[in-house]
């Protein structure tokens, strides 16, 4: 039995953003998530070692129509800062989660982009991580973390 599938051609629509160390635009974007209800994009910018002190490591917030909304985060090791961020996800309540391979943790912001908490830490025990490199949120708002060097996926409550 032969199955025939007709595929629609992919058509370029537009480009959003350009190189920017702060504000509108991106610097080494590595991941993004789009809000389910508002269509707002949260773009995770990792930048590089030369740009990091200037604030380029951040989450940029904009629409697909290139309307700049804001940003949060920044380079560093303090609460609400990133060193080597890898992935971003959002839950049904509008909370944002960002994994950081250098810090071995996941940080959480509320729907108004206020820093809430972090979880994880270097190790191999349940809830600890070694270079978390991916995130997803399931239908029950559980957080799935790709725990890279521990060779596992951890499922954690939000």
C-alpha positions as CSV (number, residue, x, y, z in Angstrom):
1,X,0.0,0.0,0.0
2,X,1.3,3.4,-1.0
3,X,0.4,6.5,0.9
4,X,0.6,9.9,-0.8
5,X,1.0,13.0,1.3
6,X,0.8,16.5,-0.3
7,X,3.0,18.9,1.6
8,X,2.5,22.7,1.5
9,X,5.6,24.7,0.6
10,X,7.2,26.6,3.4
11,X,7.1,30.4,2.7
12,X,9.2,33.0,4.4
13,X,7.1,35.6,6.3
14,X,9.5,37.9,8.1
15,X,12.5,38.3,10.4
16,X,12.0,39.4,14.0
17,X,14.8,41.3,15.8
18,X,18.5,41.9,15.0
19,X,21.7,41.9,17.0
20,X,21.3,43.9,20.2
21,X,23.1,43.6,23.5
22,X,20.1,45.1,25.4
23,X,16.6,46.0,24.6
24,X,15.1,45.3,21.2
25,X,16.8,42.4,19.4
26,X,18.9,39.4,20.4
27,X,22.5,38.3,21.1
28,X,23.1,34.6,20.5
29,X,19.5,33.5,21.1
30,X,19.4,29.8,22.1
31,X,15.7,29.1,22.8
32,X,12.3,30.7,22.8
33,X,8.8,30.0,24.0
34,X,5.6,31.7,22.9
35,X,2.8,32.5,25.4
36,X,-0.2,30.3,24.7
37,X,-2.8,33.1,25.3
38,X,-1.0,36.3,24.2
39,X,1.4,35.2,21.5
40,X,4.3,37.0,23.2
41,X,7.7,35.5,22.6
42,X,10.2,35.0,25.4
43,X,13.7,34.7,23.8
44,X,16.6,33.3,25.8
45,X,19.8,35.2,24.9
46,X,23.1,33.5,25.9
47,X,25.4,36.1,24.3
48,X,29.1,35.3,24.6
49,X,32.0,35.9,27.1
50,X,32.8,39.3,25.6
51,X,29.2,40.6,25.7
52,X,28.0,39.0,29.0
53,X,29.2,41.9,31.3
54,X,27.2,44.3,29.1
55,X,23.9,42.7,30.0
56,X,23.4,40.7,26.8
57,X,22.6,37.5,28.7
58,X,18.9,37.9,29.3
59,X,15.3,37.0,28.4
60,X,14.0,39.4,25.8
61,X,10.2,39.8,25.5
62,X,8.6,40.8,22.2
63,X,5.8,40.0,19.8
64,X,6.1,38.2,16.5
65,X,5.3,41.6,14.9
66,X,8.6,42.9,16.5
67,X,7.0,45.0,19.2
68,X,9.5,45.2,22.1
69,X,7.9,44.6,25.5
70,X,10.9,44.3,27.9
71,X,13.5,42.0,29.3
72,X,14.6,40.3,32.5
73,X,17.6,38.5,33.9
74,X,21.2,39.4,33.3
75,X,24.7,38.0,33.5
76,X,26.0,36.8,36.9
77,X,25.7,34.2,39.6
78,X,23.1,35.9,41.8
79,X,19.4,35.3,42.1
80,X,17.7,36.1,38.8
81,X,20.9,36.1,36.8
82,X,22.3,33.6,34.2
83,X,25.8,32.4,33.4
84,X,25.2,29.8,30.7
85,X,21.4,29.6,30.1
86,X,20.2,26.8,27.8
87,X,16.5,26.5,27.7
88,X,13.2,28.3,28.6
89,X,9.7,27.2,29.2
90,X,6.4,28.6,30.6
91,X,3.6,27.0,32.5
92,X,-0.2,27.6,32.3
93,X,0.0,30.2,35.1
94,X,2.5,32.3,33.1
95,X,5.5,31.4,35.2
96,X,8.8,31.3,33.2
97,X,11.5,28.7,33.8
98,X,15.2,29.0,32.7
99,X,17.8,26.3,32.9
100,X,21.5,27.2,33.4
101,X,24.2,24.7,32.6
102,X,26.9,26.5,34.6
103,X,24.8,27.0,37.7
104,X,23.2,23.5,37.5
105,X,19.8,24.9,38.3
106,X,16.5,26.2,37.0
107,X,15.2,29.6,38.0
108,X,11.6,30.7,38.1
109,X,9.9,34.0,37.4
110,X,6.2,34.9,37.8
111,X,3.8,36.1,35.1
112,X,5.0,39.7,35.8
113,X,8.6,38.7,35.3
114,X,9.5,39.0,39.0
115,X,12.1,36.5,40.2
116,X,10.6,33.8,42.5
117,X,13.0,31.0,43.2
118,X,15.5,28.5,41.9
119,X,15.7,24.7,42.2
120,X,18.3,22.1,41.5
121,X,22.0,22.4,42.2
122,X,25.0,20.2,41.2
123,X,24.6,16.6,42.0
124,X,23.0,13.3,40.9
125,X,20.4,12.9,43.7
126,X,16.7,13.4,42.9
127,X,16.1,17.1,42.2
128,X,19.8,17.8,41.7
129,X,21.3,18.4,38.2
130,X,24.4,18.2,36.2
131,X,24.3,20.7,33.3
132,X,20.5,20.9,32.7
133,X,20.1,21.6,29.0
134,X,16.4,21.4,28.1
135,X,13.0,22.2,29.7
136,X,9.4,21.5,29.0
137,X,6.2,21.8,30.9
138,X,3.6,19.1,30.7
139,X,-0.2,19.4,30.7
140,X,-0.3,19.2,34.5
141,X,2.4,22.0,34.9
142,X,5.1,19.5,35.9
143,X,8.6,20.6,34.8
144,X,10.6,18.2,32.7
145,X,14.3,18.9,32.9
146,X,16.9,17.3,30.5
147,X,19.6,16.5,33.1
148,X,22.4,16.3,30.5
149,X,25.4,14.8,32.3
150,X,23.3,12.6,34.6
151,X,21.8,11.0,31.5
152,X,18.2,11.4,32.6
153,X,15.0,13.4,32.4
154,X,13.7,14.6,35.7
155,X,10.0,15.3,36.2
156,X,9.4,17.8,39.0
157,X,6.3,19.5,40.3
158,X,6.0,23.2,39.7
